[in-house]
Amino acid sequence: MSYSDDNVENDVTLIGSVLTHSDDATVIGVVGNNDETVITQVTAVDRHQGLSESLRVGSILQNRFVLKEIMGSGGMGTVFRATDLRREEAQDHQPDVAIKVLNDEFREDPELFIALQRETKKTQLLAHPNIVTVYDFDRDGNNVFMVMELLEGKSLSQFIREDAAQGIPFKESWHIIKGLALALAYAHKKNIIHSDFKPGNVFITSDGEIKVLDFGIACAAVRSDLHKEDTIFNARDLGALTPAYASLEMLQGKDPAPADDVYALACVCYEILGGKHPYGKLSAQKALEVNLGVPILSSLDRRTRLALSHALALKCEQRTVSVSDFLNEIEPKSVWPKILAATALIATLGVASSYYYVFNELTLVDEDIIELSKEQHLAVKDFLELAQIHFEVGYLVAPSGSNALWAYKQVLDIDPYNQDAQKGLQKIAELVEQQASDLYDVGDYKASLAKIEEGLEAVPRQDQLLDLKDRILQSGRLD
């Protein structure tokens, strides 16, 4: 596996005055004549020459990370598989991590180093199941590197070449499209625009999980509350973009906006569904100049085709505004009948004895019905899905800021009376109560008490947890 394709013709990031015959390669600092592609053969040696000669397989960074093998490389850096000696010492079941060592062009520019470090710190805030986890950004001598979670699988570009060359049905591709959209929507909520979204920056793990990579050169969206002295790393100031996936506004040097990622996302989705780029890998500028339209994918229904066309609009004013809107437009209709059926069921409960239950539940809320906006409904839906993912993988109350408890509380911050979130918190409390009881039964009272506190964070008045806590405290067995 690799974090960037080994084949230079696909999604490889290049830097300097080198252009490749790949239309989806990231190009930095290149001025072409009439958008003509200058073909330059790039060899494996060329791609590694930015790597310090003193750093190789077997080298150790920060007396902690032992480099084991090269997994991939591009213009921005070289990615190693490495063993974290600290994890190994703690007998972690997965002591290996991925380390991207930045090439000379990045590490030798002080301003770029500072800017990239700040944006990497922002990336660390992106705790989302569909975004690769970045653990740290550091320097060891002349070597600047990022530590990331280790992924096993293949890039989306490799997947498209090998498994979706003719496109794949919407039903089969939906989990990929949804994962990509949720990742970008979450980043946008954190005021981060990816700015180089493409198949090569997406990874499909061997377990089928979708991970978006390389937020390292992401741009901060323009905000009115930013202080002028704040340093914002904007990849566009360097001329860094991937022509085939860059929006018209990016090519024109305009300020970063979520709609830029919407365009790139739509291009990628079209590729997954149709096996080819919607504009034949032409840049948005060239496609506009020749008045190129998007070929219709006959395999899609009308609703899906309209959603894609809306998001693929070359001019920003005609394009879908946000990723959340795109997701709402393209999401399969089959989800809504279930919601409507549930609503109808609740309405039916307004008769006989069920009415008494519903009435008593409603008396707990204010008389005024809470009206949620469209954006709030979408946010609630996203957080509920995220909570379910965390719950299924066992992230109940940890890690901080990325667990089921946190996600359910985000829902309740928006909609304090959301029944799904309240039931979710109850499920967490019940599961934690069982874990605490098991620990109590084997005599590990301190660990049991710690678990009880976790459960009470979900449901502060959970009777079973409170009873077990009283038994431990009154027994004096903590001494």
VEXLUM-521464 format. One line per field, with one value per residue (C-alpha): residue number from 1; residue in one letter; x, y, z. Coordinates in nm, 3 decimals. Each point is the difference from the previous one (the first is absolute). Example, Ala and Ser with C-alpha at 12.3 -4.5 7.8 and 13.67 -1.06 7.14 Angstrom:
2
n = 1, 2
res = a, s
east = 1.230, 0.137
north = -0.450, 0.344
up = 0.780, -0.066
***
This chain:
479
n = 1, 2, 3, 4, 5, 6, 7, 8, 9, 10, 11, 12, 13, 14, 15, 16, 17, 18, 19, 20, 21, 22, 23, 24, 25, 26, 27, 28, 29, 30, 31, 32, 33, 34, 35, 36, 37, 38, 39, 40, 41, 42, 43, 44, 45, 46, 47, 48, 49, 50, 51, 52, 53, 54, 55, 56, 57, 58, 59, 60, 61, 62, 63, 64, 65, 66, 67, 68, 69, 70, 71, 72, 73, 74, 75, 76, 77, 78, 79, 80, 81, 82, 83, 84, 85, 86, 87, 88, 89, 90, 91, 92, 93, 94, 95, 96, 97, 98, 99, 100, 101, 102, 103, 104, 105, 106, 107, 108, 109, 110, 111, 112, 113, 114, 115, 116, 117, 118, 119, 120, 121, 122, 123, 124, 125, 126, 127, 128, 129, 130, 131, 132, 133, 134, 135, 136, 137, 138, 139, 140, 141, 142, 143, 144, 145, 146, 147, 148, 149, 150, 151, 152, 153, 154, 155, 156, 157, 158, 159, 160, 161, 162, 163, 164, 165, 166, 167, 168, 169, 170, 171, 172, 173, 174, 175, 176, 177, 178, 179, 180, 181, 182, 183, 184, 185, 186, 187, 188, 189, 190, 191, 192, 193, 194, 195, 196, 197, 198, 199, 200, 201, 202, 203, 204, 205, 206, 207, 208, 209, 210, 211, 212, 213, 214, 215, 216, 217, 218, 219, 220, 221, 222, 223, 224, 225, 226, 227, 228, 229, 230, 231, 232, 233, 234, 235, 236, 237, 238, 239, 240, 241, 242, 243, 244, 245, 246, 247, 248, 249, 250, 251, 252, 253, 254, 255, 256, 257, 258, 259, 260, 261, 262, 263, 264, 265, 266, 267, 268, 269, 270, 271, 272, 273, 274, 275, 276, 277, 278, 279, 280, 281, 282, 283, 284, 285, 286, 287, 288, 289, 290, 291, 292, 293, 294, 295, 296, 297, 298, 299, 300, 301, 302, 303, 304, 305, 306, 307, 308, 309, 310, 311, 312, 313, 314, 315, 316, 317, 318, 319, 320, 321, 322, 323, 324, 325, 326, 327, 328, 329, 330, 331, 332, 333, 334, 335, 336, 337, 338, 339, 340, 341, 342, 343, 344, 345, 346, 347, 348, 349, 350, 351, 352, 353, 354, 355, 356, 357, 358, 359, 360, 361, 362, 363, 364, 365, 366, 367, 368, 369, 370, 371, 372, 373, 374, 375, 376, 377, 378, 379, 380, 381, 382, 383, 384, 385, 386, 387, 388, 389, 390, 391, 392, 393, 394, 395, 396, 397, 398, 399, 400, 401, 402, 403, 404, 405, 406, 407, 408, 409, 410, 411, 412, 413, 414, 415, 416, 417, 418, 419, 420, 421, 422, 423, 424, 425, 426, 427, 428, 429, 430, 431, 432, 433, 434, 435, 436, 437, 438, 439, 440, 441, 442, 443, 444, 445, 446, 447, 448, 449, 450, 451, 452, 453, 454, 455, 456, 457, 458, 459, 460, 461, 462, 463, 464, 465, 466, 467, 468, 469, 470, 471, 472, 473, 474, 475, 476, 477, 478, 479
res = m, s, y, s, d, d, n, v, e, n, d, v, t, l, i, g, s, v, l, t, h, s, d, d, a, t, v, i, g, v, v, g, n, n, d, e, t, v, i, t, q, v, t, a, v, d, r, h, q, g, l, s, e, s, l, r, v, g, s, i, l, q, n, r, f, v, l, k, e, i, m, g, s, g, g, m, g, t, v, f, r, a, t, d, l, r, r, e, e, a, q, d, h, q, p, d, v, a, i, k, v, l, n, d, e, f, r, e, d, p, e, l, f, i, a, l, q, r, e, t, k, k, t, q, l, l, a, h, p, n, i, v, t, v, y, d, f, d, r, d, g, n, n, v, f, m, v, m, e, l, l, e, g, k, s, l, s, q, f, i, r, e, d, a, a, q, g, i, p, f, k, e, s, w, h, i, i, k, g, l, a, l, a, l, a, y, a, h, k, k, n, i, i, h, s, d, f, k, p, g, n, v, f, i, t, s, d, g, e, i, k, v, l, d, f, g, i, a, c, a, a, v, r, s, d, l, h, k, e, d, t, i, f, n, a, r, d, l, g, a, l, t, p, a, y, a, s, l, e, m, l, q, g, k, d, p, a, p, a, d, d, v, y, a, l, a, c, v, c, y, e, i, l, g, g, k, h, p, y, g, k, l, s, a, q, k, a, l, e, v, n, l, g, v, p, i, l, s, s, l, d, r, r, t, r, l, a, l, s, h, a, l, a, l, k, c, e, q, r, t, v, s, v, s, d, f, l, n, e, i, e, p, k, s, v, w, p, k, i, l, a, a, t, a, l, i, a, t, l, g, v, a, s, s, y, y, y, v, f, n, e, l, t, l, v, d, e, d, i, i, e, l, s, k, e, q, h, l, a, v, k, d, f, l, e, l, a, q, i, h, f, e, v, g, y, l, v, a, p, s, g, s, n, a, l, w, a, y, k, q, v, l, d, i, d, p, y, n, q, d, a, q, k, g, l, q, k, i, a, e, l, v, e, q, q, a, s, d, l, y, d, v, g, d, y, k, a, s, l, a, k, i, e, e, g, l, e, a, v, p, r, q, d, q, l, l, d, l, k, d, r, i, l, q, s, g, r, l, d
east = 0.000, 0.102, -0.129, 0.073, -0.001, 0.326, -0.095, 0.094, -0.285, -0.258, -0.061, 0.369, 0.081, 0.275, 0.180, 0.212, 0.016, -0.091, -0.321, -0.113, -0.233, -0.241, -0.295, -0.069, 0.349, 0.050, 0.215, 0.180, 0.161, -0.047, -0.093, -0.113, -0.074, -0.367, -0.054, 0.215, 0.142, 0.376, 0.095, 0.293, 0.097, 0.022, 0.185, 0.000, 0.341, -0.138, -0.280, 0.234, 0.270, -0.171, 0.049, 0.301, 0.279, 0.055, -0.358, -0.076, -0.160, 0.145, 0.041, -0.153, -0.182, -0.013, 0.143, -0.350, -0.105, 0.188, -0.049, -0.082, -0.098, -0.093, -0.372, -0.031, 0.135, -0.096, 0.112, -0.097, 0.183, 0.075, -0.219, 0.161, -0.145, 0.160, -0.012, -0.077, 0.230, -0.218, -0.304, 0.206, 0.117, -0.362, -0.079, -0.243, -0.158, 0.083, 0.338, 0.052, -0.087, 0.041, 0.256, 0.012, 0.342, -0.026, 0.225, 0.258, -0.237, -0.216, 0.247, 0.250, -0.253, -0.049, -0.329, -0.139, 0.109, -0.181, -0.312, -0.012, 0.051, -0.296, -0.226, 0.111, -0.104, -0.342, -0.006, 0.049, -0.335, -0.172, -0.100, -0.226, -0.025, 0.040, 0.311, 0.345, 0.125, 0.307, 0.178, 0.285, 0.215, 0.365, 0.361, 0.308, 0.306, -0.072, -0.281, -0.353, -0.267, -0.362, -0.115, -0.327, -0.208, 0.107, -0.250, -0.016, -0.178, 0.010, -0.050, -0.328, 0.186, 0.131, -0.349, -0.148, 0.266, -0.032, -0.360, -0.204, 0.148, -0.352, -0.161, -0.191, -0.373, -0.111, -0.123, 0.343, 0.189, -0.223, 0.209, 0.306, -0.178, -0.156, 0.334, 0.169, -0.281, -0.014, 0.376, -0.003, -0.315, 0.160, 0.319, -0.204, -0.170, 0.351, 0.068, 0.244, -0.020, 0.190, 0.093, 0.165, -0.275, 0.041, 0.000, 0.367, -0.077, -0.263, 0.074, -0.221, 0.119, -0.006, -0.306, -0.181, 0.040, 0.035, 0.280, 0.075, 0.371, 0.230, -0.168, 0.360, -0.021, -0.361, -0.115, -0.177, -0.330, -0.019, -0.171, -0.080, 0.122, 0.356, 0.271, 0.224, 0.311, -0.115, 0.207, -0.222, 0.156, -0.170, 0.123, -0.126, 0.258, 0.253, -0.195, -0.070, -0.301, -0.111, -0.136, -0.246, -0.169, 0.053, -0.304, -0.007, 0.035, 0.317, 0.149, -0.087, 0.174, -0.312, -0.036, -0.059, -0.364, -0.187, -0.137, 0.355, -0.011, -0.356, 0.126, 0.288, -0.229, -0.249, 0.281, 0.114, -0.355, -0.060, 0.322, -0.110, -0.341, 0.113, 0.363, 0.115, 0.045, -0.310, 0.202, 0.255, 0.265, -0.018, 0.031, -0.316, 0.137, 0.054, -0.336, -0.169, 0.188, -0.116, -0.349, 0.039, -0.297, -0.011, -0.079, -0.316, 0.048, -0.297, 0.047, -0.110, -0.351, -0.109, 0.040, 0.361, 0.088, -0.140, 0.193, 0.326, -0.067, -0.078, 0.325, 0.204, -0.107, 0.311, -0.114, -0.027, -0.333, -0.158, 0.165, -0.124, 0.098, 0.112, 0.093, -0.295, -0.234, 0.162, -0.043, -0.363, -0.061, 0.174, -0.094, -0.221, -0.368, -0.044, 0.115, -0.296, -0.287, 0.142, -0.004, -0.353, -0.115, 0.144, -0.176, -0.329, 0.045, 0.051, -0.314, -0.192, 0.107, -0.223, -0.293, -0.099, 0.258, 0.295, -0.126, 0.059, 0.367, 0.060, -0.179, 0.211, 0.319, -0.100, -0.077, 0.374, 0.066, -0.102, -0.338, 0.162, 0.103, 0.366, 0.037, 0.332, 0.144, 0.099, 0.366, -0.077, -0.189, 0.299, 0.240, -0.213, -0.009, 0.379, 0.071, -0.242, 0.172, 0.339, -0.115, -0.117, 0.337, 0.184, -0.233, 0.053, 0.379, -0.007, 0.086, -0.262, 0.153, 0.355, 0.210, -0.082, -0.202, -0.047, -0.240, -0.367, -0.069, 0.145, -0.197, -0.331, 0.061, 0.062, -0.345, -0.159, 0.171, -0.190, -0.321, -0.025, -0.295, 0.132, -0.121, 0.270, 0.276, -0.167, -0.038, 0.361, 0.120, -0.210, 0.162, 0.343, -0.090, -0.137, 0.305, 0.239, -0.204, 0.051, 0.375, 0.012, -0.190, 0.242, 0.295, -0.175, -0.057, 0.372, 0.096, 0.142, -0.191, 0.204, -0.046, -0.367, -0.045, 0.175, -0.241, -0.294, 0.109, 0.015, -0.354, -0.129, 0.142, -0.248, -0.297, 0.067, -0.302, 0.037, -0.124, 0.213, 0.319, -0.083, -0.081, 0.326, 0.192, -0.156, 0.089, 0.365, 0.029, -0.175, 0.200, 0.330, 0.162, 0.186, 0.262
north = 0.000, 0.361, 0.342, 0.138, -0.195, -0.153, 0.066, 0.357, 0.023, 0.003, 0.268, 0.045, 0.334, 0.184, 0.317, 0.246, 0.060, -0.359, -0.095, -0.354, -0.143, -0.079, 0.241, -0.067, 0.067, 0.287, 0.266, 0.270, 0.309, -0.079, 0.248, -0.169, 0.149, -0.020, -0.277, -0.235, -0.296, -0.019, -0.368, -0.082, -0.354, -0.033, -0.303, -0.159, 0.156, 0.344, -0.043, -0.098, 0.257, 0.245, -0.248, 0.050, -0.243, -0.064, -0.123, -0.351, -0.325, -0.081, 0.365, 0.115, 0.332, 0.168, -0.316, -0.139, -0.084, -0.277, 0.030, -0.344, 0.046, 0.261, -0.018, 0.284, 0.334, 0.320, 0.357, 0.089, -0.284, -0.367, -0.224, -0.267, -0.281, 0.039, -0.168, 0.228, -0.127, 0.162, -0.193, -0.315, 0.046, 0.039, -0.325, 0.175, -0.252, 0.238, 0.163, 0.109, 0.343, 0.184, 0.281, 0.253, 0.164, 0.331, 0.069, 0.281, 0.244, 0.002, -0.034, 0.260, 0.284, 0.141, 0.175, -0.304, -0.222, 0.219, 0.026, -0.371, -0.077, 0.221, -0.161, -0.346, 0.097, 0.081, -0.339, -0.158, 0.151, -0.200, -0.297, -0.179, -0.368, 0.099, 0.217, -0.145, 0.071, 0.222, -0.057, 0.248, 0.239, 0.023, 0.052, -0.215, 0.188, 0.099, -0.250, 0.135, -0.266, -0.077, -0.309, -0.151, -0.310, -0.298, -0.107, -0.331, -0.013, 0.201, 0.356, 0.095, 0.068, -0.357, -0.126, 0.188, -0.136, -0.358, -0.038, 0.285, 0.064, -0.017, 0.154, -0.172, 0.015, 0.278, -0.242, -0.164, 0.329, 0.183, -0.085, 0.146, 0.318, 0.048, -0.049, 0.258, 0.252, -0.042, 0.050, 0.324, 0.131, -0.057, 0.178, 0.294, 0.029, 0.040, 0.277, -0.214, -0.036, -0.298, 0.173, -0.306, -0.259, -0.277, -0.382, -0.019, 0.174, -0.253, -0.341, -0.309, -0.224, -0.378, 0.018, 0.225, 0.320, 0.327, 0.234, 0.343, 0.089, 0.296, 0.286, 0.114, 0.261, 0.084, 0.360, 0.184, 0.138, 0.378, 0.129, 0.351, -0.063, -0.095, 0.227, 0.151, -0.121, -0.364, -0.205, -0.201, -0.258, 0.031, -0.256, 0.222, 0.263, -0.260, -0.086, -0.343, -0.168, -0.298, 0.144, -0.282, 0.039, 0.370, 0.225, 0.294, 0.232, -0.179, 0.036, 0.370, 0.041, 0.087, -0.049, -0.356, -0.104, -0.325, 0.006, -0.076, -0.336, -0.054, 0.014, -0.239, -0.238, -0.005, -0.077, -0.291, -0.132, 0.015, -0.196, -0.268, -0.033, 0.032, -0.110, 0.325, 0.368, 0.209, 0.243, -0.246, 0.126, 0.349, 0.290, 0.191, 0.301, -0.197, -0.177, 0.340, 0.138, -0.284, -0.003, -0.363, -0.170, -0.295, -0.330, -0.161, -0.324, -0.207, -0.237, 0.273, 0.111, 0.355, 0.118, -0.118, 0.147, 0.339, -0.006, -0.069, 0.260, 0.262, -0.068, -0.016, 0.347, 0.181, 0.340, 0.036, 0.184, -0.299, -0.265, -0.174, 0.223, -0.258, -0.364, -0.047, 0.126, -0.235, -0.291, 0.092, 0.017, -0.324, -0.214, -0.299, 0.063, -0.331, 0.160, 0.234, -0.251, -0.157, 0.338, 0.074, -0.344, 0.064, 0.337, -0.162, -0.260, 0.268, 0.176, -0.327, -0.030, 0.295, -0.234, -0.220, -0.071, 0.097, 0.357, 0.016, -0.097, 0.251, 0.272, -0.058, 0.004, 0.328, 0.164, -0.005, 0.253, 0.359, 0.077, 0.156, -0.256, 0.031, 0.075, -0.112, 0.152, -0.211, 0.037, -0.110, -0.307, -0.096, 0.057, -0.216, -0.274, 0.014, -0.014, -0.291, -0.197, 0.087, -0.108, -0.334, -0.057, 0.078, -0.228, -0.291, 0.023, 0.033, 0.370, 0.065, 0.280, 0.019, 0.123, 0.357, 0.186, -0.311, -0.238, -0.094, 0.196, 0.318, -0.043, -0.057, 0.309, 0.201, -0.108, 0.105, 0.337, 0.056, -0.185, -0.047, -0.240, -0.225, -0.350, -0.182, 0.180, -0.062, -0.370, -0.006, 0.139, -0.260, -0.277, 0.130, 0.009, -0.356, -0.138, 0.179, -0.123, -0.357, 0.062, 0.155, -0.297, -0.245, 0.187, 0.006, -0.376, -0.068, 0.236, 0.287, 0.268, 0.300, -0.086, -0.068, 0.341, 0.166, -0.172, 0.110, 0.364, -0.044, -0.135, 0.281, 0.249, -0.142, -0.039, 0.176, -0.159, -0.358, -0.206, -0.310, 0.204, 0.201, -0.315, -0.165, 0.315, 0.009, -0.366, 0.064, 0.318, -0.144, -0.321, 0.182, -0.229, 0.280, 0.020
up = 0.000, -0.027, 0.097, -0.346, -0.322, -0.109, -0.360, -0.086, -0.247, 0.277, 0.263, 0.088, 0.156, -0.185, 0.097, -0.191, -0.371, -0.086, -0.175, -0.057, -0.259, 0.282, 0.000, 0.366, 0.132, 0.241, -0.165, 0.196, -0.142, -0.369, -0.271, -0.320, -0.339, -0.098, 0.254, -0.204, 0.184, 0.001, 0.017, 0.223, 0.093, 0.376, 0.133, 0.344, 0.060, -0.082, 0.249, 0.281, -0.052, 0.235, 0.283, 0.223, -0.088, 0.369, 0.045, -0.119, 0.109, 0.342, 0.101, 0.330, 0.042, 0.341, 0.158, -0.035, -0.357, -0.182, -0.377, -0.143, -0.364, -0.260, -0.074, -0.250, -0.109, -0.174, -0.036, 0.355, 0.169, 0.045, 0.214, 0.217, 0.203, 0.342, 0.339, 0.294, 0.274, 0.265, -0.120, -0.023, 0.359, 0.109, -0.185, -0.232, -0.238, -0.289, 0.065, -0.361, -0.138, -0.329, -0.016, -0.279, -0.023, -0.185, -0.295, -0.018, -0.170, 0.312, 0.284, -0.121, -0.021, 0.354, -0.079, -0.174, 0.287, 0.254, -0.213, -0.070, 0.368, 0.093, -0.255, 0.114, 0.352, -0.141, -0.167, 0.342, 0.097, -0.276, 0.212, -0.244, -0.107, -0.366, 0.047, 0.055, 0.351, 0.026, 0.331, -0.014, -0.202, 0.102, -0.104, 0.056, -0.120, -0.359, -0.036, 0.034, 0.033, 0.079, 0.192, -0.118, 0.055, -0.208, -0.265, -0.186, -0.333, -0.322, -0.121, -0.166, -0.325, 0.005, 0.082, -0.297, -0.236, 0.119, 0.114, -0.150, -0.343, -0.145, 0.305, 0.276, 0.088, 0.230, 0.265, 0.023, 0.001, 0.247, 0.307, -0.174, -0.112, 0.342, 0.177, -0.224, 0.049, 0.379, 0.026, -0.200, 0.168, 0.340, -0.106, -0.127, 0.338, 0.140, -0.254, -0.202, -0.378, -0.141, -0.329, -0.155, 0.016, -0.259, -0.022, 0.097, 0.328, 0.101, 0.148, 0.022, 0.280, -0.017, 0.229, -0.247, 0.205, -0.191, 0.105, -0.143, 0.007, -0.049, 0.177, 0.052, -0.276, 0.073, 0.003, 0.276, -0.123, 0.005, 0.314, 0.110, 0.355, -0.096, 0.134, -0.263, 0.176, -0.016, -0.241, -0.229, -0.227, -0.337, -0.250, -0.281, 0.087, -0.114, -0.313, 0.151, -0.152, -0.207, -0.328, -0.073, 0.341, 0.071, -0.018, -0.236, 0.300, 0.113, -0.346, 0.011, 0.338, 0.197, 0.375, 0.125, 0.040, 0.070, -0.356, -0.122, 0.176, -0.123, -0.360, 0.068, 0.192, -0.287, -0.248, 0.215, 0.048, -0.374, -0.054, 0.245, -0.163, -0.362, 0.003, -0.158, 0.082, -0.088, -0.213, -0.134, 0.245, -0.152, 0.242, 0.088, -0.191, -0.318, 0.034, 0.027, -0.299, -0.226, 0.155, 0.102, 0.162, 0.237, -0.178, 0.135, 0.191, -0.111, 0.293, 0.245, 0.079, -0.072, 0.359, 0.023, -0.342, 0.103, 0.328, -0.184, -0.269, 0.262, 0.187, -0.324, -0.116, -0.119, 0.130, 0.376, -0.007, -0.175, 0.219, 0.314, 0.290, 0.255, 0.036, 0.236, -0.272, -0.252, 0.238, 0.054, -0.375, -0.093, 0.301, -0.091, 0.052, 0.177, 0.324, 0.023, -0.017, 0.316, 0.173, -0.124, 0.113, 0.345, 0.011, -0.100, 0.272, 0.262, -0.121, 0.027, 0.363, 0.075, 0.069, 0.295, 0.270, -0.220, 0.004, 0.375, -0.049, -0.276, 0.193, 0.308, -0.205, -0.164, 0.333, 0.068, -0.275, -0.043, -0.144, -0.305, -0.263, -0.095, -0.370, -0.147, -0.314, -0.297, 0.098, 0.356, -0.123, -0.214, 0.289, 0.231, -0.262, -0.047, 0.373, 0.052, -0.274, 0.145, 0.347, -0.136, -0.170, 0.324, 0.194, -0.237, 0.023, 0.379, 0.029, 0.270, 0.208, -0.139, -0.172, 0.093, -0.262, -0.215, 0.173, 0.011, 0.321, -0.151, -0.325, 0.180, 0.213, -0.316, -0.117, 0.328, -0.018, -0.324, 0.090, 0.380, -0.031, -0.274, 0.087, -0.199, 0.188, 0.337, -0.081, -0.114, 0.332, 0.179, -0.208, 0.093, 0.370, -0.011, -0.177, 0.234, 0.299, -0.118, -0.035, 0.347, 0.146, -0.160, 0.152, 0.339, -0.015, -0.050, 0.284, -0.207, 0.189, -0.110, -0.368, 0.064, 0.162, -0.294, -0.237, 0.212, -0.032, -0.378, -0.003, 0.223, -0.246, -0.251, 0.239, 0.334, 0.171, -0.122, 0.300, -0.057, -0.027, 0.311, 0.198, -0.101, 0.085, 0.348, 0.058, -0.085, 0.205, 0.304, -0.009, 0.055, -0.254, -0.175, 0.276
***
